[in-house]
Amino acid sequence: MKKHNIGFISLGCAKNLVDSEIEMDCLIMNGCGITGDPEKADLLIVNTCGFLNSAIEESVGTINEFISKGKKVLVTGCLGKRADYVRRSCPGIVGVAGPQDYNEVLQQALGFLNSSGSASDSGIKLYTESLIPESSLTPPHYSYLKISEGCSNHCSYCVIPELRGPMVSRKADNILREAARKTEKGVREILIIAQDTAAYGKDLGNSDCTLDDGRSVRQDIVSLCEELGKLNIWIRLHYLYPYPVLDRLVELMSDRVILPYLDVPMQHASPRILKSMKRPGTVEKTLDRISKWRKTCPDITIRSTFIVGYPGETESDFEILLDFIKEAKLDRVGCFAYSDTPGALANSMPQLPDEVKEERLDRFMTLQQEISKNNLSAKVGRVLPVIVDGTDSMGRLYGRTMGDSPDIDGLVYILTDAEHRPGEIVSVRITDSDEYDLFGSESSD
């Protein structure tokens, strides 16, 4: 019997990437093969993003591109929650399923491949929460680990609760089992992700969980990080809502239990805009917290994201944001011009002209670029641990510091006569810098 080959296209965020890895495992368990070449796939599964209009356009464009090439496409992911829209926009798809709907994807895929159009549970090895993913869509030395699904916040610009439901945390024993398995396979950096990472375990009542070795661990983000830190690899946290518990996490960073990397999407600084966004925070309190974090952990890297051109944002609101950026001097910053999110409350608010949004985005990024340049220049002369990622097209060895996450932050270009494999951690003396990257030589110090 022919072994069917399945191809995957994973769009959007790292949470989608993890979903794709799980779906790959489910299909492999049921006798399918996986191909990295879409042209060789008997069925192509496109894991979509449906958060912004631009992401929806990319998803629909990708699906229709492959359909036009004669490929059979099954759609999943956030856009799959709008199944009728997907079918209208992408005639010719073989099926559609929502995000983290692993068994629905599995059944639809096997049903199509078996030419029956559907598949019953009989004889199918279904996904269960005990599954430890083996497939990987990242390089072997780092991996994403999702600790919860969904979100119970209701920010006015966001529809994640509608797309992925309220927050549901995984059991701690399952998370730690997966982390241990990744480490056994050679992963040297685990990136912890969720929609609301710092709230981990709240939906479980922060109850205790019995681990495989018989010990009990409290199911909260601090206790989880303490356990993960025992793996003696890099543990990096992403998407931390600014809860009070961040102060305790920064203490763990100072003790090197987890990486000194704090990713806190602040979104804005104007109290009026934050209130409209249904986000917490005031400028003074946030600046005080940043100062406290830096005193607790002097080597901390603080990353954040912001939205400019939000509905109703005045020039005064924007100036408050710029003043905050000047004062905070954040290390890594992403910024986006507000874009409609289908179904978001903010869509009904007065919108700003696109040219105003783009002008403010340019002003923001010009300022932040100078801040980033100054922050990085202060690292010149220091010796930093760097995890090797690979060699670029010019033959330069490159990697990342503790303060740099894959794909979204900067790189370190390393001058060395030695050969190093991805995942190795080397000491690098920093000799130069620019707006986003560092340059240095391997050091024996």
C-alpha positions as CSV (number, residue, x, y, z in Angstrom):
1,M,0.0,0.0,0.0
2,K,1.3,3.4,-0.9
3,K,2.5,5.6,2.0
4,H,0.9,9.0,1.6
5,N,3.1,12.1,1.9
6,I,1.8,15.1,3.7
7,G,3.3,18.6,3.3
8,F,2.9,21.4,5.9
9,I,2.9,25.2,5.5
10,S,2.8,26.9,8.9
11,L,1.9,30.6,8.9
12,G,1.7,33.1,11.7
13,C,3.0,32.7,15.2
14,A,5.1,30.1,17.1
15,K,1.9,28.7,18.6
16,N,0.8,27.7,15.2
17,L,4.2,26.1,14.6
18,V,3.7,23.9,17.6
19,D,0.2,22.9,16.4
20,S,1.7,21.9,13.1
21,E,4.3,19.8,14.8
22,I,1.6,18.0,16.8
23,E,-0.5,17.4,13.6
24,M,2.6,16.0,11.9
25,D,3.0,13.5,14.8
26,C,-0.6,12.5,14.6
27,L,-0.3,11.7,10.9
28,I,3.0,9.9,11.3
29,M,1.3,7.7,14.0
30,N,-1.3,6.8,11.5
31,G,1.2,5.7,8.8
32,C,1.6,8.9,6.8
33,G,4.9,10.3,5.6
34,I,6.0,14.0,5.9
35,T,7.7,15.9,3.1
36,G,9.3,19.3,3.2
37,D,8.6,19.7,-0.5
38,P,5.0,20.8,-1.2
39,E,5.3,19.7,-4.8
40,K,5.8,16.1,-3.6
41,A,2.8,16.2,-1.2
42,D,-0.3,14.1,-1.8
43,L,-2.0,16.5,0.6
44,L,-0.8,20.0,1.8
45,I,-2.0,21.2,5.2
46,V,-1.8,25.0,5.5
47,N,-1.9,26.2,9.1
48,T,-3.3,29.7,8.9
49,C,-3.2,33.0,10.8
50,G,-6.4,34.9,11.1
51,F,-5.4,37.7,13.5
52,L,-4.9,40.7,11.2
53,N,-6.3,41.5,7.7
54,S,-2.8,41.3,6.4
55,A,-2.4,37.8,7.9
56,I,-5.7,36.7,6.4
57,E,-4.6,37.9,3.0
58,E,-1.4,36.0,3.3
59,S,-3.2,32.9,4.3
60,V,-5.8,33.1,1.5
61,G,-3.1,33.9,-1.0
62,T,-0.9,30.9,0.0
63,I,-3.9,28.5,-0.1
64,N,-5.0,29.7,-3.6
65,E,-1.5,29.7,-4.9
66,F,-1.1,26.0,-4.2
67,I,-4.6,25.2,-5.4
68,S,-3.8,26.9,-8.7
69,K,-0.8,24.5,-9.0
70,G,-3.1,21.5,-8.7
71,K,-2.3,20.7,-5.0
72,K,-4.9,19.3,-2.6
73,V,-5.1,21.7,0.4
74,L,-6.6,21.2,3.8
75,V,-6.9,24.4,5.9
76,T,-6.4,24.6,9.6
77,G,-5.4,27.2,12.2
78,C,-7.1,30.4,13.3
79,L,-8.6,31.3,10.0
80,G,-10.2,27.8,10.1
81,K,-12.6,29.2,12.7
82,R,-14.2,31.1,9.8
83,A,-14.9,28.1,7.7
84,D,-17.6,29.6,5.5
85,Y,-15.3,32.5,4.7
86,V,-12.4,30.1,3.9
87,R,-14.6,28.0,1.5
88,R,-15.8,31.1,-0.3
89,S,-12.3,32.6,-0.6
90,C,-10.6,29.3,-1.4
91,P,-12.9,27.2,-3.6
92,G,-11.3,23.8,-4.1
93,I,-10.0,23.1,-0.6
94,V,-10.6,19.5,0.6
95,G,-11.4,20.5,4.1
96,V,-11.1,23.0,6.9
97,A,-10.6,22.8,10.7
98,G,-10.0,25.3,13.5
99,P,-6.9,25.9,15.6
100,Q,-5.5,23.0,17.8
101,D,-8.3,20.8,16.4
102,Y,-5.8,18.0,16.0
103,N,-8.2,15.1,15.6
104,E,-10.4,16.9,13.2
105,V,-7.4,17.6,11.0
106,L,-6.3,14.0,11.3
107,Q,-9.7,12.6,10.4
108,Q,-10.2,14.9,7.5
109,A,-6.7,14.2,6.1
110,L,-7.0,10.4,6.4
111,G,-10.6,10.6,5.0
112,F,-9.3,12.4,1.9
113,L,-6.3,10.2,1.4
114,N,-8.5,7.1,1.8
115,S,-10.9,8.6,-0.8
116,S,-13.8,8.2,1.5
117,G,-14.1,11.9,2.3
118,S,-14.2,11.1,6.0
119,A,-12.7,8.7,8.5
120,S,-14.3,7.2,11.6
121,D,-12.4,6.9,15.0
122,S,-12.2,3.2,14.4
123,G,-8.7,2.2,13.7
124,I,-7.3,5.7,14.0
125,K,-4.7,6.6,16.6
126,L,-6.2,9.9,18.0
127,Y,-4.4,12.7,19.7
128,T,-4.4,12.7,23.4
129,E,-2.9,15.2,25.8
130,S,-0.3,12.7,26.8
131,L,1.3,12.9,23.4
132,I,4.9,14.1,23.5
133,P,5.7,15.8,20.2
134,E,8.6,14.3,18.3
135,S,8.4,16.2,15.0
136,S,10.1,19.5,14.8
137,L,9.8,22.5,12.4
138,T,12.7,24.3,14.1
139,P,16.5,23.7,13.9
140,P,17.4,20.8,16.2
141,H,19.1,22.9,18.9
142,Y,16.1,25.0,19.9
143,S,12.4,24.3,20.2
144,Y,9.1,25.9,21.3
145,L,7.1,24.5,24.1
146,K,3.5,25.6,24.5
147,I,2.3,25.5,28.1
148,S,-1.3,26.7,27.7
149,E,-3.8,27.4,25.0
150,G,-6.2,30.3,24.6
151,C,-6.6,33.6,26.6
152,S,-9.0,34.9,29.2
153,N,-8.2,38.5,28.7
154,H,-10.3,40.6,26.3
155,C,-8.2,43.4,24.9
156,S,-10.2,45.5,22.5
157,Y,-7.8,45.0,19.6
158,C,-7.6,41.2,19.9
159,V,-9.8,38.3,19.1
160,I,-7.7,35.5,20.4
161,P,-10.3,34.4,23.0
162,E,-12.8,34.1,20.2
163,L,-10.4,32.2,17.9
164,R,-8.7,30.0,20.5
165,G,-11.0,30.1,23.5
166,P,-10.3,30.9,27.2
167,M,-7.0,29.9,28.7
168,V,-6.5,26.2,29.3
169,S,-3.2,25.2,31.0
170,R,-1.5,21.9,30.4
171,K,-0.7,19.8,33.4
172,A,2.8,20.4,34.8
173,D,3.9,16.8,34.6
174,N,3.1,16.7,30.9
175,I,5.0,19.9,30.2
176,L,8.1,18.8,32.1
177,R,8.0,15.4,30.4
178,E,8.0,17.1,27.0
179,A,10.9,19.4,28.1
180,A,12.9,16.5,29.3
181,R,12.3,14.7,26.0
182,K,13.5,17.7,24.0
183,T,16.6,17.9,26.1
184,E,17.3,14.2,25.6
185,K,17.1,14.8,21.8
186,G,19.8,17.5,21.9
187,V,17.7,20.7,22.3
188,R,19.8,23.3,24.0
189,E,17.2,26.1,24.2
190,I,13.5,25.8,25.0
191,L,11.3,28.8,24.3
192,I,8.2,28.8,26.5
193,I,5.1,30.2,24.8
194,A,1.4,30.7,25.4
195,Q,-1.1,33.4,24.8
196,D,-0.7,34.5,28.4
197,T,2.4,32.7,29.7
198,A,2.6,34.4,33.2
199,A,-1.0,33.3,34.0
200,Y,0.0,29.6,33.7
201,G,-2.0,27.4,36.1
202,K,-4.6,30.0,37.2
203,D,-7.3,28.0,35.5
204,L,-6.1,24.9,37.4
205,G,-6.4,26.8,40.7
206,N,-2.6,26.7,40.9
207,S,-3.2,23.2,42.3
208,D,-0.3,20.7,43.0
209,C,0.6,18.1,40.4
210,T,2.4,14.9,41.1
211,L,5.5,14.4,38.8
212,D,6.9,11.2,37.5
213,D,9.4,11.0,40.3
214,G,6.7,11.3,42.9
215,R,7.3,14.9,43.9
216,S,4.5,17.5,43.9
217,V,4.9,20.8,42.2
218,R,2.6,23.8,42.3
219,Q,1.1,24.6,38.9
220,D,2.1,28.2,38.5
221,I,4.7,29.9,36.3
222,V,7.3,30.4,39.0
223,S,7.3,26.8,40.1
224,L,7.2,25.6,36.5
225,C,10.3,27.7,35.7
226,E,12.1,26.4,38.8
227,E,11.6,22.8,37.5
228,L,12.5,23.7,33.9
229,G,15.7,25.4,35.2
230,K,16.9,22.0,36.5
231,L,17.4,20.8,32.9
232,N,20.5,23.0,32.7
233,I,19.7,24.4,29.2
234,W,18.5,27.8,28.1
235,I,14.9,28.5,29.1
236,R,13.4,31.6,27.5
237,L,10.0,33.0,28.3
238,H,7.7,34.8,25.8
239,Y,4.4,36.7,26.0
240,L,4.4,37.8,29.6
241,Y,1.4,39.9,30.6
242,P,2.6,42.5,33.2
243,Y,1.3,40.7,36.3
244,P,3.0,41.2,39.7
245,V,4.5,37.7,39.4
246,L,7.0,39.1,36.9
247,D,9.0,40.5,39.8
248,R,9.5,36.9,41.1
249,L,10.4,35.7,37.6
250,V,13.1,38.4,37.3
251,E,14.6,37.0,40.5
252,L,14.9,33.6,38.8
253,M,16.6,35.3,35.9
254,S,19.1,37.0,38.2
255,D,19.8,33.5,39.7
256,R,20.2,32.1,36.1
257,V,17.4,29.6,36.6
258,I,15.9,31.0,33.4
259,L,17.4,33.3,30.8
260,P,17.5,37.0,31.7
261,Y,15.0,37.9,29.0
262,L,11.7,39.5,29.8
263,D,9.2,39.7,26.9
264,V,6.3,42.0,28.0
265,P,4.0,43.3,25.3
266,M,3.2,46.8,26.8
267,Q,1.3,48.0,23.7
268,H,1.2,51.7,24.6
269,A,2.0,54.2,27.3
270,S,-0.8,56.7,27.2
271,P,-3.2,55.9,30.1
272,R,-6.2,56.9,27.9
273,I,-5.2,54.5,25.1
274,L,-4.3,51.7,27.5
275,K,-7.8,52.1,29.0
276,S,-9.4,51.9,25.6
277,M,-7.3,48.8,24.8
278,K,-8.4,47.3,28.1
279,R,-4.8,46.9,29.1
280,P,-3.2,47.6,32.5
281,G,-0.4,50.1,33.3
282,T,0.6,53.7,33.8
283,V,3.8,55.3,32.7
284,E,5.1,56.0,36.2
285,K,4.4,52.5,37.5
286,T,5.8,50.8,34.5
287,L,9.0,52.9,34.6
288,D,9.4,52.1,38.3
289,R,9.0,48.4,37.5
290,I,11.5,48.5,34.7
291,S,14.0,50.2,37.1
292,K,13.4,47.6,39.7
293,W,13.8,44.7,37.3
294,R,17.2,46.2,36.1
295,K,18.4,46.5,39.7
296,T,17.4,42.9,40.5
297,C,19.0,41.6,37.3
298,P,21.5,44.0,35.8
299,D,22.0,41.8,32.7
300,I,18.3,41.6,31.9
301,T,17.1,42.2,28.3
302,I,13.6,43.7,28.2
303,R,11.6,43.2,25.0
304,S,8.2,44.6,24.2
305,T,5.8,45.4,21.4
306,F,3.7,48.4,20.8
307,I,0.8,49.5,18.6
308,V,0.8,53.0,17.1
309,G,-2.1,54.6,15.2
310,Y,-4.7,52.9,17.5
311,P,-8.2,54.2,17.0
312,G,-8.6,57.6,18.7
313,E,-4.8,58.0,19.3
314,T,-4.0,61.7,19.4
315,E,-0.7,63.4,18.8
316,S,-0.5,63.9,22.5
317,D,-1.1,60.2,23.2
318,F,1.7,59.4,20.7
319,E,4.1,61.9,22.3
320,I,3.5,60.2,25.7
321,L,4.5,56.9,24.0
322,L,7.7,58.5,22.6
323,D,8.6,60.0,25.9
324,F,8.1,56.6,27.6
325,I,10.4,54.9,25.0
326,K,13.1,57.6,25.6
327,E,12.9,57.0,29.3
328,A,12.6,53.2,29.3
329,K,15.4,52.6,26.8
330,L,14.0,49.1,26.1
331,D,16.5,46.6,24.5
332,R,14.3,44.9,21.9
333,V,11.2,46.5,20.5
334,G,8.6,45.6,17.9
335,C,6.1,48.1,16.7
336,F,3.1,47.8,14.4
337,A,0.7,50.3,12.9
338,Y,-2.8,49.4,14.0
339,S,-4.7,47.2,11.5
340,D,-8.3,46.0,11.7
341,T,-8.7,42.6,13.2
342,P,-12.0,41.0,12.1
343,G,-14.3,40.9,15.1
344,A,-12.3,43.1,17.4
345,L,-14.1,45.7,19.4
346,A,-11.6,48.4,18.3
347,N,-12.8,48.2,14.7
348,S,-15.9,50.2,15.7
349,M,-13.9,53.1,17.1
350,P,-12.9,56.1,15.0
351,Q,-10.0,55.1,12.7
352,L,-6.9,57.1,11.9
353,P,-5.8,57.7,8.3
354,D,-3.2,55.2,7.1
355,E,-0.7,58.0,6.3
356,V,-0.9,59.1,10.0
357,K,-0.3,55.5,11.2
358,E,2.7,55.1,8.9
359,E,4.2,58.4,9.8
360,R,4.0,57.6,13.5
361,L,5.4,54.1,13.0
362,D,8.4,55.7,11.2
363,R,9.0,58.2,14.0
364,F,8.7,55.5,16.6
365,M,11.1,53.1,14.9
366,T,13.6,55.9,14.1
367,L,13.8,56.7,17.8
368,Q,13.9,53.1,18.9
369,Q,16.6,52.3,16.4
370,E,18.9,54.9,18.0
371,I,18.1,53.5,21.5
372,S,18.9,50.0,20.3
373,K,22.2,51.2,18.8
374,N,23.2,52.9,22.0
375,N,22.2,49.8,24.1
376,L,24.2,47.5,21.9
377,S,27.3,49.7,21.8
378,A,27.5,49.4,25.6
379,K,28.2,45.7,25.1
380,V,31.4,46.3,23.2
381,G,34.4,45.0,25.1
382,R,32.3,42.4,27.1
383,V,32.6,38.7,26.8
384,L,29.2,37.1,26.3
385,P,27.9,33.5,26.0
386,V,26.5,33.0,22.5
387,I,24.5,30.0,21.3
388,V,25.6,29.1,17.8
389,D,22.9,29.0,15.1
390,G,24.8,28.3,12.0
391,T,26.7,29.9,9.1
392,D,25.3,32.5,6.8
393,S,25.7,32.8,3.0
394,M,29.0,34.7,3.4
395,G,30.5,31.9,5.5
396,R,30.2,33.8,8.8
397,L,29.4,31.9,11.9
398,Y,26.5,33.5,13.8
399,G,24.5,33.0,16.9
400,R,22.6,34.7,19.6
401,T,23.2,36.1,23.1
402,M,20.9,35.3,26.1
403,G,19.1,38.5,25.2
404,D,18.2,37.4,21.6
405,S,15.3,35.1,20.6
406,P,15.3,33.4,17.2
407,D,13.9,35.2,14.2
408,I,12.7,38.3,16.1
409,D,15.9,39.7,17.8
410,G,19.5,40.4,16.7
411,L,22.4,38.2,15.9
412,V,26.1,37.9,16.9
413,Y,28.6,37.4,14.1
414,I,31.5,35.4,15.4
415,L,35.1,35.5,14.1
416,T,36.8,32.2,14.9
417,D,39.2,29.6,13.5
418,A,37.4,26.8,15.3
419,E,34.5,24.8,13.9
420,H,31.3,24.9,16.0
421,R,28.0,23.1,15.5
422,P,24.6,24.7,16.1
423,G,23.6,24.5,19.7
424,E,27.1,24.9,21.1
425,I,27.6,27.8,23.5
426,V,30.8,29.8,23.0
427,S,32.3,32.8,24.7
428,V,32.5,35.8,22.4
429,R,34.3,39.1,23.0
430,I,32.2,41.8,21.5
431,T,34.2,44.1,19.3
432,D,31.6,46.1,17.4
433,S,27.8,46.7,17.0
434,D,25.2,48.3,14.8
435,E,21.5,49.1,15.3
436,Y,20.5,45.5,15.8
437,D,23.4,43.1,15.7
438,L,26.7,42.4,17.5
439,F,30.1,41.4,16.1
440,G,32.9,39.7,18.0
441,S,35.7,37.1,18.2
442,E,35.7,33.8,20.1
443,S,37.3,34.3,23.5
444,S,39.0,31.9,25.9
445,D,38.1,34.1,28.8
